[in-house]
Each structure stands twice: as structure tokens, then as C-alpha cells.
């Protein structure tokens, strides 16, 4: 039995979403290889081109031109950028919402960092520091985080960030993944009753 099941589950979620981003990038990389065209399904009876399907709630399916959208996934700059942003935004929203359900557990600085990142991406990708006094009581940074870059770059939320962009300005994709993995490790350790700091 875990010491804190909710922390353990939230930690696993954060780790899974970070791993999912890597899987997502690997899939896009494979899709950009010209050999990926050999994996396109054959043309089914009744269709002029190879198609894929996306299920609808009512049991019907939305049909799409498989080869065309495989090409767009790796050759349309806007779609490629959207792929990166959407996964990160979704991950921060999902993890932030889970942490919020548990009042951000012990309010460790990396958990509070996720809170600010989540709120920023949810509000137009701009920081909203609504309660600067809270930062004095509950600082938000990655100084003690389990995963950091080789340069040990510090990300800290301060009132001066109000209105500044979050993704791809304050942090890049790899930095967000470092935070998600750090939060995952921290919460899994909390869930197991292990020491919380490296």
C-alpha cells in the first residue's frame, strides 16, 4: 500500500505525459521519413484514395485522406508547431488540474511552478500573477527539482513575469518536460514515503 495514493497517481500522470511528448516527437520523426509512405494503407473498396478514420460519439466515423494528412503532419510548419504546443499545453493543464484537486499537495516549489505554467497557458499563454504575496509564501521554481538541464538553468516565477509569454519564451519544450518529470519523481516518492529531495 502507498503512503499517499493520490500523490503517486499524480506523479505517474506527470511522468506519462512527459514520456508521451517524447513518443509524439518520435512518431513525427518517423512520419517524416520517406519510407513512411510505404506504411500508408491500401485504397479500400469504395474510396479513391487511402483513408483513415476517427470515431465519433454516435458510432459513425470521420474519414480523412491518409496520405495527404501524413504529408501535412511533417511538412506544414504551422501544424508542426501546433503539435508541439498542443501536447505541452494539454500536459500542463492536465497535471495542473490534478494537482489542484489536491491543493498542490505540500506546495513544493516545482508543484507551484506547474501551477503558474498551467494558469499561463490556460490564459492566452501569458503569465497571470494575480497574488504576488502568495509567491513569498509559496515560491515557484525548479532549484531543487530532480531533473534539470546540464547547465542547471533556474526557472523562477516572479511578479515581473506578469503578462509575459510562457511557452517558447519563458520555457522551451525540453524545460517543460524537465518540470513534468521532476514533478512525477517528486510525487511518486511522496506516494511511496521516500525522501523527496535528491
N, C-alpha and C positions, 0 to 999 in steps of 0.2 A: 504494500500500500504506500502511496506517495504521501509526503508530508503536506503538500499543497497541490491537489489535483488541478485546480484552476490555473495556477501558475505554470505547471508542467504542460498543460494543454495549450496555453497561450504561447509558451516557448516553442513548442512543436510547430504551431501555426506560423510563427515568425520565421523559423528555420525553413519550413516547407515553401513559403513564399519566396525567400531568397534563393533557394535551390530551383524553384520554378522559373525564376528570371534567367538563371544560367541555362536551364533546359530550353527556354524560349529562344535565347540567343543562339544556342547550338542548332536548334531546328531551323532558324532563319539562315544560318550559315550553310547548312546542308541544302536548304531550298535554293540558295543562290548558285550552287554548283550546277553546271550544265548537265551533269549526269542525272540530276533530279528529274529532268524531263522524261527519263525512262521509267519513272515511277508513276507517271500520270496514268490514271485508269483508262481502260479502253472505252470506246464510244458504245454506250448501251443502246439497245433497240429503241427506236422512237426519238432518239436525240441526234443532232447533227455534230455535236462536239462532246468530248469527255466532260462529265459533270460530277459535282459533289453535292451533298445535301446537308442542310441544317434543320434539325427538328423544331417544330412549332408546338405550342402547348396543346393545340386541338388535334394533334396526331398527324397533321399534314407536314410537308417539308418544303423549305425554301431551296430552290435549285440554283446552282451557280456554275459558270463556265470554269472548270477546274484549271486548265492551262493558263487562261487569262489571269486569274487571281493569284496563281502561283508566281507568275511573272510580276504582278504588281507588288507582291509581298517583299520582293527583293530589289525591284528596280524603280519603284516610286519613292522618291526621297521623303515626301510628306507622310506616306503610310509607314515607312521605316521609322521615322521619328515618332509617329503616333504610337507604334508598337512599344517602343522603349518607354515613353511617357505613361501610357495607359497601364502597363504592368506595375510600374513603380507607384503610381497614384493609387491604383487598386490595392496594392500591398499595404501602403501606409494607411489607407482608410480602413482596411480590414483589421490590421493589427491594432491601430489606434482605437477602433471601436471595441475590440475585445478587451484591451487594457482599460478602457473607460468603464466597461461593465464591472470591473474590479477596482475602481478608484485608483488605477495605475499602481496597484499593489503597494510597495513601500516607497513609491515616488523616487526611485533611484534616478540619477541624472540622465542615464540613457533612455529610461522609460519616459521621463519628462521631455526629452529631446524628440521622441516619437510623437508625443502629444502636440508639440509645436509644428513639427513637419506635417502631421496629419491635418491639423487645422489650416495650415497654409495652403496645402494642395487642394483642400476642400473649398477654399475661398479664393479661387482665381489664381492659384499658385503664388500667392503673396502672403508674407507673414502678417499675422494679426496678433499683436501683443496687447491684449485687452486689459491685462492685470500685471503691470510691471512689478508691483510689490511681491507678487507670487514668485517671481524669479529669485528674489533674495531668499525666500524661504525654501523653495524647491528649484535649485539650479538645473539647467538643461544643457548637458554637454556630453562629450564622449571621452573625457580624460582617463577614466578608469575602465573603459569598455574592453571587452575581451578581444574584439577584432578591430584593428586599426591598420592604416596603410604602413608601409615600410618607413615612411617619413614621420609617422605618428602625428599626423595633422589633427589639430583640435578644432572641433566644431562646437561653438557655444552660442546659445540664444541670448541676446541682449535686447533691451528696448530699442536700440538703434536700428534693429532689423525691421522695425515696423514698416510694412508696405514694400519691402524688398522681395524679389522673386526667390522661390525655394529651389525647385528643381532646375538643374543645369546652370545655376548661378551660385547659390549658396553651397549646394552639393551637386555632385555628379552621380551617375548611376551606381558606380562602384562604392561610393561613400554611403549611399542609402543601403546597399547590400551589406556593407560592414556593420551598420547600425542594426539592421534586421537580424543578422547572425549573432551580434553581441547580445541583443535583447533575447534572442532564442536561448543562447547559452545561459544567460543570467537567470531567466525564468525556469528553465529546465533544472538548473542547480537549486533554485529556490524550491521547486516542486519536490526534488529529491532530498532536501535538507542538507545539501552540500555547501561548502564555503562559497560565498557569492563573488569574491574578487580573486583575480589571478594572483 
